[in-house]
Amino acid sequence: MREFRLLNEIRRLDPERDCQRIVHLDACFEFPWDTTRALELALFRTFAVPSIGGLLDSTGEFPQRAQKRYDDTDLLISSFCEAGYDSDLGRRAIRRMNQIHGRFPIANEDFLYVLSTFVFEPFRWNARFGWRPLIEVEKEATFRFWREVGRRMAIRDVLETLADFERFNVEFEREHFAYSDAGRRVADATMTMFIRWFPGLPVRIGRRAIHGLLDDHLLDALGYPRPAPALRRAVHAGLRARGRASRLLGERRRPRIRTEMRHRSYRRGYVVEELGPPPVSRSREPT
């Protein structure tokens, strides 16, 4: 049975001053699996925005190197979530992200939306499937953490309150989610990559299971069929059961550090400054 030692520590922390510590505890101790799955689903939400999906598709990187793109993004984001944006590793990762993004004409509003998915998708996942819901201190700290990351990425007009940022997230999706062939191609490539992680899993079943995790608005924007209600209930029930089982496990004593794990694209290690797509002359994709 969990002891809630870490949760008690989080309750004593200040969400502004200690946001890096709180994000580290959640990402590495409290919710490492849940945070990763939530951010994987967040990818699909960005593909449903035609301007974002179109830019990603235009590079041709997804059909050819979807796994590398995933690993690059995972390693860069994990670097400053695990070590903090003030750490040497965190600063190098954000600098590398800025170098990659600087090659492309990305609208500030699109940057803001992607930033908002990193805040709210983990909240929503944990509310549905986590072993416990996030407390307000964690939510506020997560928002303040990503707001500071946004400032270091030179994103303009980052909203000042969690409530305002959530309104922006919801309204942006309502106004901008729409089907595009480009967004569908990028989503298909990403979905195929996820299914390949499980050898022997029939593609048709894997796709249906992922569809069961996506809401109807998102499915429609990506051109995917809405799953049968029974399938969606089964997928959700399985994840809720996992959350209940996790609650019964002992509290994690050692952090789960994704930047120290072997990644499929970097079995011999990696250098932060070399993550991301090749030079513009060979590729045109942001990470």
Sequence and secondary structure as in RCSB ss.txt:
>XXXX:A:sequence
MREFRLLNEIRRLDPERDCQRIVHLDACFEFPWDTTRALELALFRTFAVPSIGGLLDSTGEFPQRAQKRYDDTDL
LISSFCEAGYDSDLGRRAIRRMNQIHGRFPIANEDFLYVLSTFVFEPFRWNARFGWRPLIEVEKEATFRFWREVG
RRMAIRDVLETLADFERFNVEFEREHFAYSDAGRRVADATMTMFIRWFPGLPVRIGRRAIHGLLDDHLLDALGYP
RPAPALRRAVHAGLRARGRASRLLGERRRPRIRTEMRHRSYRRGYVVEELGPPPVSRSREPT
>XXXX:A:secstr
    HHHHHHHHS TTTTHHHHHHHIIIIISHHHHHHHHHHHHHHHHTSHHHHHHHHHT HHHHHHHHHHHHHHH
HHHHHHHH TTSHHHHHHHHHHHHHHTTS   HHHHHHHHHHHHHHHHHHHHHHSSS   HHHHHHHHHHHHHHH
HHTT S   SSHHHHHHHHHHHHHHH    HHHHHHHHHHHHHHHHTSTT  HHHHHHHHHTTS HHHHHHHT  
   HHHHHHHHHHHHHHHHHHHHS    S   GGGS BTTBTT   GGG S   TTT     
